[in-house]
Amino acid sequence: MNARTKVMLVCFLNLGLVGLAVAGQLSARLTGDEIRLRVAPVDPIDPFRGAYVDLAYTDITERTTHETGDAYASLARRGQVWEATSVSVDPPAEGLFLKCHDDGSRLACGIESFFVPQDRAKEIEGDVGRGDAIAVVKVDSRGNAALVSVRTH
């Protein structure tokens, strides 16, 4: 194997790793169904990560299987928003669901942080704190989720 082939192989492997890292988010954004979820604030700004709104989905994140590992939150539409109806360690056979990580006490579904311009972070934090915000999320058939936007009234 010559040097050029080795360099190309390393480049392709790196591209493959990047592809794996974003596959779930990309799949959700391209093929997912759009849903709306109620949100609550956690922490608005981190000086090391920039301006963002850290979100909690109280009807989802507070549920748990009490085990560590993958968990699946089944969703049902309730008016204009979707809510979790159950959580299990196995993916549901039908219906919309979120694939999350359960640390034994809370679920994390990869949609907890929303990065925004500094001037909008405080505004969105206020709206979320008053209960005036809805998260727009895209969810694909495997439960991968991507936070698209946070809408305020």
Rosetta silent file (secondary structure, phi, psi, omega in degrees, C-alpha in Angstrom):
SEQUENCE: MNARTKVMLVCFLNLGLVGLAVAGQLSARLTGDEIRLRVAPVDPIDPFRGAYVDLAYTDITERTTHETGDAYASLARRGQVWEATSVSVDPPAEGLFLKCHDDGSRLACGIESFFVPQDRAKEIEGDVGRGDAIAVVKVDSRGNAALVSVRTH
SCORE:     score description
SCORE:     0.000 S_00000001
   1 L     0.000  125.444 -178.505    0.000    0.000    0.000 S_00000001
   2 L   -85.034  172.311 -175.534    1.545    3.305   -1.040 S_00000001
   3 H   -62.593  -38.557 -179.019    1.447    6.586    0.919 S_00000001
   4 H   -64.568  -42.026  178.463   -1.316    8.105   -1.205 S_00000001
   5 H   -63.439  -40.825  178.567   -3.600    5.126   -0.618 S_00000001
   6 H   -63.017  -43.477  178.925   -2.965    5.300    3.130 S_00000001
   7 H   -62.392  -43.694  179.279   -3.828    9.011    3.235 S_00000001
   8 H   -64.447  -39.463  178.296   -7.038    8.402    1.283 S_00000001
   9 H   -62.770  -44.877  178.143   -7.966    5.522    3.584 S_00000001
  10 H   -62.241  -41.740  178.645   -7.450    7.694    6.670 S_00000001
  11 H   -61.969  -45.903  179.486   -9.545   10.478    5.098 S_00000001
  12 H   -64.747  -38.727  177.099  -12.407    8.098    4.300 S_00000001
  13 H   -63.372  -42.084  177.767  -12.303    6.623    7.803 S_00000001
  14 H   -63.799  -42.585  176.988  -12.483   10.118    9.308 S_00000001
  15 H   -62.338  -38.532  177.297  -15.416   11.034    7.078 S_00000001
  16 H   -62.702  -41.334  178.032  -17.124    7.813    8.134 S_00000001
  17 H   -64.828  -41.391  176.777  -16.681    8.668   11.810 S_00000001
  18 H   -62.690  -42.651  178.162  -18.124   12.141   11.263 S_00000001
  19 H   -59.828  -42.237  177.442  -21.032   10.575    9.405 S_00000001
  20 H   -63.900  -37.469 -177.712  -21.725    8.214   12.286 S_00000001
  21 H   -65.721  -32.694 -176.403  -21.635   11.082   14.770 S_00000001
  22 H  -107.676    3.790 -174.309  -24.339   13.058   12.962 S_00000001
  23 H   -58.751  -46.319 -178.267  -26.373   10.201   11.464 S_00000001
  24 H   -63.350  -48.186  178.604  -29.201   10.289   14.027 S_00000001
  25 H   -62.626  -43.831 -178.728  -29.669   14.064   13.900 S_00000001
  26 H   -64.931  -42.903  178.510  -29.414   14.117   10.107 S_00000001
  27 H   -60.701  -44.808  179.672  -31.887   11.264    9.725 S_00000001
  28 H   -63.258  -43.502 -178.561  -34.387   12.996   12.013 S_00000001
  29 H   -66.600  -36.483 -175.944  -34.037   16.323   10.190 S_00000001
  30 H   -85.603  -37.990 -173.067  -34.403   14.793    6.716 S_00000001
  31 H  -118.294   -1.568 -173.077  -36.999   12.064    7.248 S_00000001
  32 L   -79.031  157.592  173.041  -38.584   12.855   10.618 S_00000001
  33 E   -85.674  140.630 -179.771  -42.119   13.893   11.480 S_00000001
  34 E   -85.776  129.450  176.831  -42.454   17.328   13.062 S_00000001
  35 E  -131.061  166.948  177.403  -43.944   17.388   16.562 S_00000001
  36 E  -123.039  136.491 -178.123  -44.301   19.994   19.306 S_00000001
  37 E  -127.850  144.333  174.064  -43.355   19.407   22.953 S_00000001
  38 E   -72.084  143.150 -179.146  -43.861   21.485   26.109 S_00000001
  39 L  -130.148  157.967  174.685  -40.613   22.750   27.603 S_00000001
  40 E  -134.232  148.655 -176.984  -39.348   24.180   30.883 S_00000001
  41 E   -76.677  154.498  173.255  -36.086   26.087   31.438 S_00000001
  42 E  -122.483  -59.587 -177.541  -33.020   24.668   33.153 S_00000001
  43 E  -155.014  123.396 -169.965  -30.057   27.034   32.598 S_00000001
  44 E   -82.264  -34.512 -171.786  -29.908   29.806   29.982 S_00000001
  45 E  -140.844  137.229  175.113  -26.235   30.650   29.347 S_00000001
  46 E  -122.322  119.514 -176.721  -22.888   28.903   29.685 S_00000001
  47 L   -62.948  -20.452 -179.309  -19.844   31.153   29.220 S_00000001
  48 L   -88.794  -26.861 -177.780  -17.846   28.243   27.794 S_00000001
  49 L  -106.149   -9.288 -179.566  -20.444   27.024   25.280 S_00000001
  50 E    95.986 -168.094 -177.471  -22.038   30.346   24.349 S_00000001
  51 E   -80.305  125.903  175.491  -25.658   31.412   24.427 S_00000001
  52 E  -157.665  163.625  174.893  -28.121   28.591   24.568 S_00000001
  53 E  -112.780  123.012  177.836  -31.299   27.610   26.311 S_00000001
  54 E   -91.676  121.073 -171.274  -31.129   24.356   28.264 S_00000001
  55 E  -109.695  147.464  172.201  -34.564   22.751   28.086 S_00000001
  56 E  -119.704  138.743  176.400  -36.381   20.177   30.170 S_00000001
  57 L  -108.864   90.258 -166.832  -39.318   18.197   28.856 S_00000001
  58 H   -58.295  -36.468 -179.927  -41.051   17.518   32.164 S_00000001
  59 H   -79.019   -6.779  178.487  -43.462   14.864   30.911 S_00000001
  60 H  -110.897  -56.610 -171.455  -40.547   13.035   29.231 S_00000001
  61 H   -67.229  -25.169 -179.387  -37.289   13.606   31.129 S_00000001
  62 L   -81.973   -8.330  175.427  -38.772   12.895   34.557 S_00000001
  63 L   -83.611  155.556  179.553  -39.866    9.422   33.487 S_00000001
  64 L  -158.896  157.974  173.095  -37.375    6.592   33.818 S_00000001
  65 L   -93.238   -5.757 -175.978  -36.990    2.836   33.546 S_00000001
  66 L    64.688   21.504  175.238  -34.747    2.968   36.651 S_00000001
  67 L  -128.819  155.668  177.606  -32.075    1.233   34.586 S_00000001
  68 E   -92.009  133.101  178.280  -29.037    2.652   32.823 S_00000001
  69 E   137.978 -163.243  179.948  -29.022    2.464   29.031 S_00000001
  70 E   -68.828  142.568  175.954  -31.300    3.091   26.086 S_00000001
  71 E  -139.782  152.954 -176.396  -34.924    3.883   26.823 S_00000001
  72 E  -124.727  120.153 -179.984  -37.828    4.573   24.507 S_00000001
  73 E   -98.902  111.766  176.797  -40.498    7.164   25.326 S_00000001
  74 E   -72.518  140.421 -176.260  -43.763    6.483   23.493 S_00000001
  75 E  -118.160  147.424  174.242  -45.525    9.676   22.399 S_00000001
  76 E  -138.318  144.948 -179.803  -49.177   10.584   21.881 S_00000001
  77 E   -78.303  131.755  176.419  -50.696   13.798   20.600 S_00000001
  78 E  -128.107   93.001 -176.025  -52.625   15.834   23.173 S_00000001
  79 L    71.196 -124.833 -178.215  -54.095   18.847   21.401 S_00000001
  80 L   -86.377  -12.054 -176.765  -51.309   20.872   19.782 S_00000001
  81 E  -119.626  165.793  176.867  -48.456   19.113   21.619 S_00000001
  82 E  -107.674  145.410  179.404  -47.166   15.575   22.047 S_00000001
  83 E  -132.322  153.660  176.087  -46.637   13.948   25.448 S_00000001
  84 E   -74.027  134.832  177.652  -44.920   10.804   26.669 S_00000001
  85 E  -105.329  -27.522  178.238  -47.357    8.032   27.526 S_00000001
  86 E  -162.658  163.259  177.093  -44.871    5.385   28.651 S_00000001
  87 E  -132.767  134.964  177.989  -41.171    4.554   28.813 S_00000001
  88 E  -144.215  168.721  178.303  -39.630    1.140   28.241 S_00000001
  89 L   -84.135  -10.368  178.749  -36.281   -0.479   27.505 S_00000001
  90 L  -111.917  141.993  177.599  -37.650   -1.881   24.229 S_00000001
  91 L   -66.037  142.131  178.860  -38.725    0.213   21.244 S_00000001
  92 L   -67.456  151.313 -178.839  -42.485    0.229   20.726 S_00000001
  93 L   -70.560  -27.674 -179.380  -43.846   -1.819   17.840 S_00000001
  94 L  -149.786  165.724  178.419  -45.832    1.133   16.491 S_00000001
  95 L    88.159  169.771 -179.345  -46.400    4.825   16.948 S_00000001
  96 L   -80.815  139.113  179.730  -44.071    7.763   17.400 S_00000001
  97 E  -151.259  160.751  175.605  -41.365    7.492   20.067 S_00000001
  98 E  -108.378  133.752  172.250  -38.114    9.083   21.234 S_00000001
  99 E   -89.236  121.459 -175.003  -34.920    7.085   21.682 S_00000001
 100 E  -127.958  171.816  171.154  -33.313    8.398   24.868 S_00000001
 101 E  -109.074  128.872  178.510  -30.556    7.558   27.322 S_00000001
 102 E  -103.830  121.607  177.528  -31.694    6.670   30.840 S_00000001
 103 E   -93.489   10.209 -179.516  -29.151    7.308   33.593 S_00000001
 104 L    99.407  -16.605  179.216  -31.409    5.604   36.126 S_00000001
 105 L  -133.943  -21.238 -179.942  -33.095    8.808   37.275 S_00000001
 106 L  -148.268  154.633  174.747  -33.734   10.961   34.169 S_00000001
 107 E   -99.017  140.673  172.099  -34.052   10.573   30.428 S_00000001
 108 E  -123.559  122.057 -173.920  -31.878   12.514   27.974 S_00000001
 109 L  -110.088    7.900  178.077  -33.123   12.461   24.391 S_00000001
 110 L    80.863   11.267 -179.313  -30.531   14.703   22.717 S_00000001
 111 L  -124.130   27.540 -173.952  -32.906   17.668   22.387 S_00000001
 112 L   -88.979  -17.163 -178.822  -32.122   19.408   25.664 S_00000001
 113 E  -119.353  133.937  178.484  -29.929   22.288   24.398 S_00000001
 114 E  -127.402  113.268 -177.704  -30.944   24.957   21.905 S_00000001
 115 E   -85.074  132.841 -176.481  -28.240   27.371   20.778 S_00000001
 116 L  -139.923  163.814  172.925  -29.394   30.914   20.027 S_00000001
 117 L   -61.206  148.924 -175.804  -27.896   34.367   19.569 S_00000001
 118 H   -50.928  -43.931 -176.986  -26.957   35.993   22.892 S_00000001
 119 H   -68.605  -26.742  179.091  -29.716   38.619   22.670 S_00000001
 120 H   -85.486  -21.483 -176.387  -32.422   35.979   22.078 S_00000001
 121 H   -59.131  -48.158 -179.687  -31.303   33.624   24.879 S_00000001
 122 H   -64.682  -40.293  179.293  -32.717   35.789   27.690 S_00000001
 123 H   -62.480  -47.813 -179.968  -35.941   36.416   25.766 S_00000001
 124 H   -65.792  -40.004  177.833  -36.489   32.718   25.100 S_00000001
 125 H   -57.316  -44.115  178.760  -35.554   31.851   28.688 S_00000001
 126 H   -62.544  -44.530  179.099  -38.264   34.240   29.920 S_00000001
 127 H   -63.824  -42.342  179.038  -40.875   32.795   27.566 S_00000001
 128 H   -64.495  -42.757  179.804  -39.944   29.238   28.528 S_00000001
 129 H   -61.793  -32.108  178.231  -40.062   30.141   32.236 S_00000001
 130 L   -84.213   -2.840 -177.872  -43.604   31.510   31.834 S_00000001
 131 L    80.183   18.488 -176.995  -44.688   28.362   30.017 S_00000001
 132 L   -99.843   25.166 -176.813  -45.076   30.281   26.756 S_00000001
 133 E  -131.008  146.090  177.775  -42.729   28.162   24.648 S_00000001
 134 E  -129.249  133.340  176.238  -43.073   25.044   22.556 S_00000001
 135 E   -87.340  131.705  174.752  -40.164   23.024   21.159 S_00000001
 136 E   -99.211  118.075 -172.950  -40.479   21.995   17.519 S_00000001
 137 E  -126.225  141.885  172.482  -38.769   18.622   17.151 S_00000001
 138 E  -105.923  133.754 -177.170  -38.371   16.258   14.209 S_00000001
 139 E  -127.724  127.357  178.856  -38.458   12.539   15.029 S_00000001
 140 L   -90.777 -178.671 -174.800  -37.605    9.756   12.593 S_00000001
 141 L   -68.784  -14.312  178.408  -38.911    6.179   12.557 S_00000001
 142 L   -99.967    6.201  177.991  -36.042    4.963   14.791 S_00000001
 143 L    87.927    0.741  175.907  -36.732    7.533   17.535 S_00000001
 144 L   -68.218  136.600 -176.567  -33.829    9.843   16.643 S_00000001
 145 E  -125.208  146.787  175.721  -34.800   13.433   17.427 S_00000001
 146 E  -132.940  125.573  177.086  -33.545   16.834   16.290 S_00000001
 147 E   -77.334  115.687 -175.708  -34.576   20.092   17.963 S_00000001
 148 E   -90.020  -46.121 -179.369  -35.527   22.399   15.086 S_00000001
 149 E  -161.951  167.861  171.461  -36.725   25.508   16.918 S_00000001
 150 E  -120.687  118.413 -178.187  -38.305   26.896   20.056 S_00000001
 151 E  -101.845  138.728  177.699  -41.474   28.852   19.345 S_00000001
 152 E  -116.138  155.249 -177.804  -42.885   31.410   21.708 S_00000001
 153 L   -78.098    0.000    0.000  -46.400   32.830   21.761 S_00000001
